Structure formats: C-alpha cells, structure tokens
Amino acid sequence: MPPALPRGALLTDPRSASCAHPGRVAPGQTVAGGAIPGQRAVLPRGWTALRDDPRGARLFFDFDGTLAAIAADPARVRPVAGAIAALTRLNELVGRVAIVSARPVRFLHDQFGGLVDLYGLYGLESFRDGRRHTHPEAERWRPVIADVAARAAEMMPPAQVEAKGLSVALHYRTTPGLADRITSWGRGRANELGLRCQPGRMVMELKPPIAYDKGDVVRAALGDASAAWFCGDDVADLRAFQALDERSAADPSFAALRVAVANPETGAELTDAADLTVSSPPALISLLDDLAADLRRR
Ligand SMILES: O=P(O)(O)OC[C@H]1O[C@H](O[C@H]2O[C@H](CO)[C@@H](O)[C@H](O)[C@H]2O)[C@H](O)[C@@H](O)[C@@H]1O
C-alpha cells in the first residue's frame, strides 16, 4: 500500500523542484506538485472524492497571494500565468468554480469576466449567473466607508488607501515603518464608527459590521456538494477552511481539501489548518493542471 500524503505536506513548484517525488512525504517535506497523480502516492480524500464526482464538487479560490502573486501596487496585480486557462479547464469539468476574495467584484470581473462565480469584499458583493448581488445590509455603509477613506488619505500616503466602495484597505507594504500608526488609526476609526477591522498581509481593512465572511460564502455556495476545495493564503481564508471542516463533521460522505499557499507573512495558522500546502501561486496552478489532467483521464 503506497503511503498517504499527510495533512500539511508541502508541494513546491515542479518547474523549480529538483527532487522527484520521494514516495513517502513527511510533514513539511518538499515534493514536486506536478508529480502527484503519477507517483502512486495515496491521494488525499478531498482529491479522490472530487475525481469520483466532479460534477458534484465545488472549487473555491482566494485571489491575492493565491491566484495572483503579491506585489507592491494592488491595482496592477493580475492572475499568474496559466491561472485563467486552469480555471477555464476546471470550470468545464467541475460542478461549480468560484473566486472568494476581499477585492471588489468590479476588479475581479475585469480579470475573469463571467468565467466563474465571483464573490468580492468577503461575500458582501457577488457576480453569479450574469447578475450582480450586494448584501442587503451593506449599502447603507457606503458613505461611512467613503468618509473614512477620505480621512485615511490625509493621515497616510493616499496611494496606499484602497477605497473599495463597501470597504477600505489601508496598505503599508511599501511603508512598513508606518504599520503601527496605520493599524492603530484604523482600530480607532473602527471603534468610533462601528466598523470591523480585518487584518491581512501588510494591510488593515475597515469594513461594515456585517456578520458575513468567506466561511459564510462557502457555506451558502456548497449546496449539496459531495466534495469541495478551498485554496487560500491569508488569515481571512481560515473562515472558509472552518466552513469545510463543519460540513465534513456534519456529513461524513462529504470530502474537503484545504490548500494553503505558503508565504512568510501569514504565519503557520493557515498552513497548520491545511491538508496540503503549495509554495506559491504558480505551484498552485501546477496542482490545478494536475487535477484537470487527472479528471480528463477518467
Ligand atoms: O481575499 P484576497 O483576494 O486575498 O484579498 C486580500 C487583499 O488583497 C490585496 O492586498 C494584498 O495584495 C496586494 C497586491 O499584491 C498587496 O500589495 C497587499 O500588501 C496585500 O495585502 C488587496 O489589495 C486588498 O484589497 C485585499 O483585502
């Protein structure tokens, strides 16, 4: 019996990996992602369940740090090479594919059009089946967010204030020395205005106090799915992992795969909760190409 890929196994970009799949993969060990289906390792149950019933499966993806490499200017970020082709292939093979991001739906639509379901601002906005939806409680917060974005632009470099309509991101990637000032100012405005703070990778986000997050998006979108994957890189993606955990606990026939994209900023919280960890967005695309090839062989 070949060994199983253990929870947390680390997969690297096969294009840069020099090792062959070693057969047994210890937690944290580096193996070539592209070698998985061909290496007779026992695949994770979330993979085999998806292969057994692709039309009953769902694939969920975070955007920044997952389908796109992190860069200094959020406005210039685009999906990594091969991402759109991989999603196009999987969309033909799998029941439903969705991007679940903190970006506005407008930005996601510019990148992906109507290719897959789009959930923006942690699900406060979405674009599905050709229609745009906004959470009914969110709209009244738009002027409050606009006001706080304008005030933020007076307190910090305006180019680092990303006004997203129903939320605002205060970035400090290019000015890490301002991190404390920006985050404490953000916490102060959140307390003053009744907003929520969402930390992220070199960013503090202010959003409406609506109890709706990536986990709620996944819960609602799962429907009667038999299997689902969520691929993410940041702490906000833990909520989506938890939604898959809950569903797995409630329904033993359901199989999930939690995929983390490793990075030095998020810490171990996400990779500890993941079934598989890939080393970068290109390594994730390689894994998705493997999945599509595996599904096509069936
Ligand atoms: O849910 P996501 O799709 O992962 O969005 C989370 C945030 O992503 C973006 O910020 C991050 O990526 C930027 C571009 O690489 C980077 O400059 C920044 O430091 C990261 O935090 C996006 O700009 C934010 O609005 C999202 O909240």
The ligand as a Gaussian input file, in Angstrom:
#p B3LYP/6-31G(d) Opt

LIG

0 1
 O       -9.066000      37.966000      -0.330000
 P       -7.923000      38.328000      -1.234000
 O       -8.249000      38.153000      -2.685000
 O       -6.653000      37.610000      -0.865000
 O       -7.644000      39.899000      -0.986000
 C       -6.943000      40.308000       0.224000
 C       -6.337000      41.685000      -0.031000
 O       -5.566000      41.538000      -1.227000
 C       -4.955000      42.726000      -1.738000
 O       -3.915000      43.113000      -0.857000
 C       -2.864000      42.174000      -0.820000
 O       -2.297000      42.060000      -2.138000
 C       -1.691000      43.300000      -2.606000
 C       -1.273000      43.061000      -4.053000
 O       -0.373000      42.005000      -4.147000
 C       -0.532000      43.650000      -1.697000
 O        0.091000      44.869000      -2.131000
 C       -1.038000      43.820000      -0.268000
 O        0.067000      44.022000       0.610000
 C       -1.803000      42.578000       0.187000
 O       -2.424000      42.794000       1.444000
 C       -5.969000      43.800000      -1.952000
 O       -5.306000      44.973000      -2.374000
 C       -6.803000      44.048000      -0.705000
 O       -7.857000      44.931000      -1.015000
 C       -7.418000      42.729000      -0.222000
 O       -8.076000      42.965000       1.014000

